Amino acid sequence: MASIKPTLANKTPRGMEMAHLGSRELREFVEAEAIDIFTTMTNGGCTFQQSLAAVFVSGMNAARAARGENNDD
């Protein structure tokens, strides 16, 4: 079986930014974190939508921290 390759879009979705993670190890770490958050939420009885939102919000918080932005909105 051929290896699975990530699909790259031609354009960035409106209102979104693209970030290059650099290494395969870093990408796999981010993927594992997202799966862990999603699994924890669904096992806790949250809906699919709530679980996806938790992954999204955690990613936004991590991006803010990486940029050194203030998290007190």
Residue pairs with C-beta under 8 A, 6 or more apart in sequence:
12 18
19 63
21 27
21 30
33 58
34 55
34 58
34 59
37 51
37 54
37 55
37 58
38 51
38 52
38 54
38 55
41 50
41 51
41 54
41 55
42 48
42 51
46 54
61 71
64 71
65 71
